[in-house]
Amino acid sequence: MKKVFKKTRRMTRKVVKNCIFCKQKIEPDYKEVDALSHFMNERGKIIPRSTSGICQKHQRVMALSIKHARHLALIPFLVRPGQ
């Protein structure tokens, strides 16, 4: 007896894979808090590369600069929803 499998469609979001740092030819910096806050969600977590659409090189540099800014108290480590 032959098994028949149904093909399922996955609902995926298409994110434009255009790195804004490559387009503007700049590097992420820990002092630019406004630029770094675009790559963090409302809870303070770093948004993954698949969602943000930036390249691998700049994702690594951006994550390090966010961590550096957190250590210098420019960005909070955790944002609680009630506060």
Residue pairs with C-beta under 8 A, 6 or more apart in sequence:
13 51
15 50
15 51
15 52
15 53
16 53
17 53
17 55
18 53
19 53
19 54
19 55
19 58
20 54
21 27
21 28
21 54
21 55
21 58
21 62
22 55
22 58
27 58
27 61
28 35
28 36
28 58
28 61
28 62
28 65
29 35
29 65
30 36
30 65
30 66
30 68
30 69
30 72
30 74
31 69
31 74
33 69
33 74
33 75
36 62
36 65
36 66
36 69
36 75
37 75
39 46
39 47
39 52
39 54
39 62
39 66
40 46
40 47
40 66
40 75
41 47
42 79
42 81
43 78
43 79
43 81
44 75
44 76
44 77
44 78
44 79
46 62
46 63
46 66
49 55
49 56
49 59
52 59
54 62
66 75
69 75
70 76
70 77
